[in-house]
């Protein structure tokens, strides 16, 4: 089959579900993943003949796209902070707004490290904990950017931790993994300079507004909280931070945009200082930092 003809089939079959631009993006991602063909290669050779094996792979992918399975799960990987991550239905697909959170942490780590080194006149390591690590994207991105840091990653799911460990190996970083149910944890066995978490924060009533590719495929354990307890993870993780952050330690959260004011109040009441709420690239209240002075 000629590659341009298959591209037209993708467009015809998927146009009722996705915009044309997104369909084209899917097609080029698949041809590169399965055949090593970049978009420019197809443009230069639109009559390229697809062999039977790759034709079967592409039609199989087309069927999955019609069932609204995310392209990242079909390919089996995605990119986050310039790194490649293995993903499947057991972990959330990393989002661009979480990259912003990582960038914020990195900037604060540099400031914190420089301050400590100027005071002590010596190099220092830094301890970081990622709670609810999922694919490991936050912990691994931080470990990659901060080779002097000691990074821990915690999750309740054995399947998620298996993926995260594969991703740590894939990206050549050393991370300590912990399996714990954070809702049943009051204190951890060691202290940290930074605790960061992107916990479940979507209320169950919001399901009706969500697209099927997320709702029917990504792990609900990592997405949803009960409507009557929307801040339960933040409440418990903040208490853990009170016990397990070093003096002048930092707590970072990704949050539900609807609860920015409530989160500031929660952290104020627990005694955190210098609480800062930031918007993401889409203009939503999405990230929060608090100091333990």
HELIX and SHEET records of a PDB file:
HELIX    1   1 UNK A    3  UNK A   14  1                                  12    
HELIX    2   2 UNK A   20  UNK A   35  1                                  16    
HELIX    3   3 UNK A   39  UNK A   44  1                                   6    
HELIX    4   4 UNK A   52  UNK A   66  1                                  15    
HELIX    5   5 UNK A   71  UNK A   75  1                                   5    
HELIX    6   6 UNK A   96  UNK A  120  1                                  25    
HELIX    7   7 UNK A  137  UNK A  145  1                                   9    
HELIX    8   8 UNK A  158  UNK A  170  1                                  13    
HELIX    9   9 UNK A  182  UNK A  184  5                                   3    
HELIX   10  10 UNK A  204  UNK A  209  5                                   6    
HELIX   11  11 UNK A  212  UNK A  215  1                                   4    
HELIX   12  12 UNK A  220  UNK A  222  5                                   3    
HELIX   13  13 UNK A  227  UNK A  229  5                                   3    
HELIX   14  14 UNK A  232  UNK A  244  1                                  13    
HELIX   15  15 UNK A  257  UNK A  259  5                                   3    
HELIX   16  16 UNK A  260  UNK A  270  1                                  11    
SHEET    1   A 2 UNK A  77  UNK A  80  0                                        
SHEET    2   A 2 UNK A  83  UNK A  86 -1                                        
SHEET    1   B 7 UNK A 175  UNK A 179  0                                        
SHEET    2   B 7 UNK A 149  UNK A 155  1                                        
SHEET    3   B 7 UNK A 126  UNK A 131  1                                        
SHEET    4   B 7 UNK A 192  UNK A 197  1                                        
SHEET    5   B 7 UNK A 245  UNK A 254  1                                        
SHEET    6   B 7 UNK A 285  UNK A 292 -1                                        
SHEET    7   B 7 UNK A 273  UNK A 279 -1                                        
SHEET    1   C 2 UNK A 202  UNK A 203  0                                        
SHEET    2   C 2 UNK A 224  UNK A 225  1                                        
END                                                                             
